[in-house]
Amino acid sequence: CILPFYNAEKYLHSTLSSIANIDYSNIQLILINDGSTDQSLDIVKKFLNNSILKENHKIINNNENLGISYSRNVGLNNCTGEYFFFADADDIQNCQRISKPLDYLQKNPSTDIVYFDCTIGSNSENFSKQRKFPKEMNQENSILFQLKRNHFWSGLFLARNTINEKFDEKISSAVDYDWYFNLFFSHRKIKFIRESFLDYKTHENNTSRNLSNSLLNVRKIFRKYRFDILKNQLLN
């Protein structure tokens, strides 16, 4: 479990509690403090002192705020488990967030990464709306839907640790969108299941709210990859 955090004192206790309640006990927790200036680090240390997660964890401190892509890459470089996932500092993990995707990966050994769905809300009492993948999207045509809108968020997957694609640290937003295409053009087998195993918290600090910055970065992403090759593959 790779958990970067930056000034997340409002959310960290609930997030860590949900990770501790996951129904899979053999978890290595890698925490990356991305230059927090609030009480985030103290909250993390206090929680770990009284948690089952204290047995196998690592805290890495960035000297300054270096961004989510840099921090996730640090986590990937320190990951030793057979599988890995990212936890955002403000999301609530479902107790089956490992066991159900893991069951899929074990039954489908050629699959590298399995995404799942989430519920969305503004607080712990209001996670009733499931995000939902489009009804028409399936395992074969998902790339077409992904081109139009990002359906595969980096907090919503379990992956084999054989994946070694890193996040682009030059992109400040839409990093999940970019990483998906990084996986796709590296010929990783990407699948999804429609069940929800996470509560996604909406608030004023969500990076996706900055639409103009996201649009700028999406334009960068579309210049990075050989989409002409993809177009020819789809036409054929």
Salt bridges, closest charged atoms under 4 A:
ASP88 OD1 - ARG72 NH2 3.39
ASP90 OD2 - HIS203 NE2 2.45
ASP103 OD2 - LYS107 NZ 3.15
ASP117 OD1 - ARG131 NE 3.14
GLU165 OE1 - ARG188 NE 3.08
ASP168 OD2 - LYS224 NZ 2.89
ASP176 OD1 - ARG72 NH1 3.01
ASP178 OD1 - LYS224 NZ 2.83
GLU195 OE1 - LYS100 NZ 3.35
ASP228 OD2 - ARG226 NH2 2.73
